[in-house]
Amino acid sequence: MIWDQHEVWPREEIEKLQLARLKDTVARAYQKVPFYRETFDKLGIKPEDIKSLADLKKLPFTTKDDLRRYYPYGMFAVPMRQIVRVHSSSGTTGIPTVVGYTKRDLDTWTDLVARVITQAGVTADDIVQISFGYGMFTGGFGLHYGMERVGATVLPLSSGNTMRQLRTMRDFGVTALVSTPSYALHMAEVAEENGIDPKRDLKVRVGLFGGEGSSDWLREEIKKRWGMRPTDNYGLSEIMGPGVAGECEAACGMHIAEDHIIAEVIDPETGEQLPYGEEGELVLTAINKEALPVLRYRTKDLTTLDPAPCSCGRTTMRMARVLGRTDDMMVIRGVNVFPSQIEAALAEIPEVEPFYQLIVETKNYLDHLTVQVEVPERYFTGSFSELEALQCKIADKIHTILGLSVKVMLVEPKTLPRTAGKAKRVIDNRQVGRV
Ligand code: DLL
């Protein structure tokens, strides 16, 4: 089912609409947001310079730091009395970024989330458990209102209290789950520990996962343990929250809501636009928002874009699953390392579990990476040489892929931290070491 006819519009029509909305947004941003006016003036750009979509690249980028500089409300393009909701990022890496919505923005947001939900195959016949945190995080409320608009039955559990989550799923006949993929995996683990077989005892048939990436490995584990179809959806607070892009049943990337958002991929070093299909940093422009028009926002997420029509019938451009973040990259003794590369190496070792953590520290002025990964209990009751052989196998695999020697620590099941939200895979102790 298609939620909105814009999803199947011919590309020329979508592009016409994008241009009209872009012009309007640029003009409003220039008039109403001091940051944009000052930046445009400094660069000698006028809103009238935007005559075609190709002119987008004349516009300056917006970064998280820009939003932070105008904390909390300085980037809003409407007076506060028109703002009816505020969300913000968690602020774990500094000052939180704050986003505001007018009534119309909330309506648009809800509709775009309804689109993502429909793309994933959830309908009014589903009973949906929302296990994202409700609060300043956009995940809980975003999916909540989108589900209601679709007509699904919503159980707003929020995150945490995993046994209660599982009991509710079982007793209320939940058919669709909304959470981060890592929390879904953790829920399966707690279910199994408590004698619940998610495949046999629960009816969850589809998962809507977002807020963080999910590798093939994680998806396969979720499928295996839950017997459900996992789907991926992408978003970020600065653009609106969830609703930016979602995977359809053809499972070949996530459809971007192009009538509301223009996507580009750039070379993160040079800032130059890259051709379709090349991997780079995703840059998004929100072209239909009242409260917070954001031009060329640098997401730091790495992906590729594909404008070819999809077998599902939709014509909107698809983004590939996020491959990592530019700020995830660690430089260890001169080697660039993305956590996703380590994860891909671990995925090739059938003996290990999909729970790992990377610890970076400085010893004798050199950076060292330790990969902690869980292995089944039996390794700790068996012989030491077996454990050692597995450790070497993992270190060799990582060395082959990355050309980097790492220390591998095998740990017992359920010893690495679990979270009900986004998983934290990297512990970087280097700063601490340097002070
Ligand atoms: O995570 C919005 C969201 C909530 C999207 C629920 C989907 C579902 P933020 O907290 O601002 O917003 O974090 C945004 O999370 O730049 C990505 O790095 C990451 N992210 C979000 N969805 C995905 C995904 C929400 N499907 C940041 N795959 C983004 C990979 C994702 N990364």
Residues whose N, C-alpha, C, O or C-beta is under 5 A from the ligand:
A	BS01	DLL	S89 T138 G139 F209 G210 G211 E212 G213 S214 D232 N233 Y234 G235 L236 S237 E238 G241 P242 T299 D301 V322
